[in-house]
Amino acid sequence: MTETIDVEEDKTGLIPMGKKVTTYYEYKPSKIIKIQQERLLYRTEDKKFVCQTVAPRLVERNSRK
């Protein structure tokens, strides 16, 4: 599964430069799901890069010791 995340601000004057890909896996009984998040990368006219940040994720921990 692939999710594309774009910049939330106004993109006027931004030049598309590619994308950054973050891959993570989710486990469900009898299934491993590969998820890729593509964050679009832009360059401003003064040569600074703009990209949406990676959202924090909660990681469940096993309660057994």
N, C-alpha and C positions, 0 to 999 in steps of 0.2 A: 504494500500500500504506500502511495506517495502523496504527501501533502505539500502544497506550494504556499508559502507565506510571503506576502508582499509588504512593503513599507507602508505604514499607516498615514504618513504625512503627505503633503502635496508633492508630486513628482515633477513639477515644472522645472526645467533646466537640469534634470538629472539624466545622466547617460548610463544605460544598462551595461554592466561589465561582466555579468555571469551570475553564478549562484554558489552558495555554500550549502553543502549537504551534510546533515546530521543523521546518522543511522542508529536506531536502537531496536531492541527486541522485547516483545511482550510474551509472557508464557501463560497459556491457558491449558487446562488438562488436555493432554494428547495433541497439543498444537503449539507451535512457536510461530509468532507473527513478526515479520520484519517490517518496520515502519521507517520510511525515509522522509525527512523534512527538508524541503528545498527552500532556502531563504534567498530571495533575489538580491543581488548586490548592485549598487549604483555608485557612480562617481559624480561629485559635484563639479562645477566649473572651476573651483579653486583647488581641485585635485584631492578632496577628502572623500573617503568612502563611507557610504551609508548602507546599513543592513539591519534588518529587524533582529533583535536579540533572541536568544534561545529561551523559551519559557521554562521556569523551574519545574521539575517533576518530582513527585513523591515516590519514594521507593519503599515498598512494603518489606518488612523484615519478618523473618520466621520467629514465632514466639517460643519455639522449643529451644532448649539449651543443650 
